[in-house]
Amino acid sequence: MQRQMMKGNEAIAEAAVQAGCRYFFGYPITPQNEIPEYMSLRLPQVDGAFLQAESEVSAINMVYGAAGAGARVMTSSSSPGISLKQEGISYIVGAELPCVIVNIVRGGPGLGSIQPSQSDYYQATRGGGHGDYRMCVYAPATVQEAVELTQKAFDVADKYRNPVMLLGDGVIGQMMEPVSMPEYKMPVLPQKDWAATGWNPNSGRARAVINSLYIDSAELEQHNIKLQKKYDAIAENELLYKTEQLDDADIVIVAYGTTARIALTALRRAREQGVKVGLIRPITLWPFPSEVIAKASSSAKQMLVVEMSMGQMVDDVKLAVQGNCPVQFYGRTGGMIPGVNEIYEQIMHLKEGL
Amino acid sequence: MERQLIIAGFGGQGVLLIGQLLAYSGMLDGKNVSWMPSYGPEMRGGSANCAVVISDREIGSPKVEDADIVIAMNRPSMELFEKNVVPGGTLIYNSSLIDGKPTRDDIRVIAVPSGEIAEQAGNLRSANMVMLGAYTGLTEDFSVATLMDALRHKMGPSKEKFMPANQKAIELGIDCAKQQL
């Protein structure tokens, strides 16, 4: 397949169009602006609709509407904008509607910076909005993977009638890498017989009602139990991760996205020095690869979590490790990207203590 | 084979384009490549830089700290990134704009008067192409044909009229580097 150089943001947008996304509602924010820009050009070409809303709140509620009508729909933003969308995301989950939400993460809190960050991990994996809910969260590490996961996100969203988030740091959005755009094939998915597409008394079916209000507590509890079964199924079926040189590893690094790639280069350098380092890269941040981390921690002497944050995923790693071995953390934040040398030094420091 | 590169200069000097063309050429030659721009609140006249990795194997870090080659188009960039050249690596600098000399003595230095050479090639704005040529003269990583393929792809048919001057600029840049090897 022919490779083309694409910017992460543009590749995500094109992958979405190829996967049948026909509606995009958004509001500009760096470093994800190439996604709406690309969509504004591309969607009219395929009889879709692009709309720049007056705010993020408006955009996510347009997503809610299009999803309720059964369309493949996406929105994208960056950290502060995703915060604004949380209410809508919670409603979409409550109403059991599928959509894809892209967060190209920048430094926070507040308006923060426009530089790459991974400090929205808690928000993405713990719901972000109110209520008991979960979303499948994909964290690509390359532009090619961003393409593949974007397409998968639409399928998984439709399969479970639940939003899916693509969480990339600013580097993933801004960098260019060769991409082979896969020929998208839609898997067999449930019919969208729940979609509100217009009803008349002779249609022979019940009215489709899009709703997240269950005023009766017992009814809402049943709704939550039903949602939980869905999350259990997602956890069971949709886990993705990648490991590198884990078999003999004394030191196991856990990192995702761009940070995992930087850690990989540090790992290679340490291996050249005879240090037995392995790497676990969660591709889904929720569900989280707890089992493989637990297994690695039973033979590793040290775990090292590296993030572009003050330490968020490290909590999930500690929960998985259950005290089997020490868990160290190294993070840069505010838009600073850890370098290979920094991570290498962390590895060598741990090696000295073994 | 793996190349770790930093290309830096003023916004508007075409430094991001040099990086994209090197990455694109690497892709055309079947390599793995990555191109990572600085994307701060830069503007014309501000500073701009990008990191490029060209490799036979899967690329780990797209961020470059230890560069095999740094291309510096202006003085602040040279001062900022000279320290990032690995010992024995190369600094290619734009001697049309940079009157000082690099201070390191453990690296190879190639001075390219890219402005004068670009003028000679027929288009003052092709100074970045001269630097692209200098890289190629130094490394022999790419053929001129591959670079021109990459450039045509990037610029599109409307810029075809600039291609002869661009090619000339690349060729003169190659000569300039080769004379200093």
HADDOCK unambig.tbl for C-alpha pairs under 7 A between the chains (distance, minus, plus):
assign (segid A and resid 5 and name CA) (segid B and resid 24 and name CA) 6.65 0.50 0.50
assign (segid A and resid 174 and name CA) (segid B and resid 36 and name CA) 6.91 0.50 0.50
assign (segid A and resid 175 and name CA) (segid B and resid 35 and name CA) 5.59 0.50 0.50
assign (segid A and resid 175 and name CA) (segid B and resid 36 and name CA) 4.49 0.50 0.50
assign (segid A and resid 175 and name CA) (segid B and resid 37 and name CA) 6.49 0.50 0.50
assign (segid A and resid 176 and name CA) (segid B and resid 34 and name CA) 5.98 0.50 0.50
assign (segid A and resid 176 and name CA) (segid B and resid 35 and name CA) 5.04 0.50 0.50
assign (segid A and resid 176 and name CA) (segid B and resid 36 and name CA) 6.49 0.50 0.50
assign (segid A and resid 177 and name CA) (segid B and resid 33 and name CA) 6.13 0.50 0.50
assign (segid A and resid 177 and name CA) (segid B and resid 34 and name CA) 4.91 0.50 0.50
assign (segid A and resid 177 and name CA) (segid B and resid 35 and name CA) 6.45 0.50 0.50
assign (segid A and resid 178 and name CA) (segid B and resid 27 and name CA) 6.86 0.50 0.50
assign (segid A and resid 178 and name CA) (segid B and resid 33 and name CA) 6.98 0.50 0.50
assign (segid A and resid 261 and name CA) (segid B and resid 60 and name CA) 4.38 0.50 0.50
assign (segid A and resid 261 and name CA) (segid B and resid 61 and name CA) 4.93 0.50 0.50
assign (segid A and resid 262 and name CA) (segid B and resid 60 and name CA) 5.63 0.50 0.50
assign (segid A and resid 262 and name CA) (segid B and resid 61 and name CA) 4.00 0.50 0.50
assign (segid A and resid 264 and name CA) (segid B and resid 60 and name CA) 5.49 0.50 0.50
assign (segid A and resid 265 and name CA) (segid B and resid 60 and name CA) 5.01 0.50 0.50
assign (segid A and resid 265 and name CA) (segid B and resid 61 and name CA) 5.90 0.50 0.50
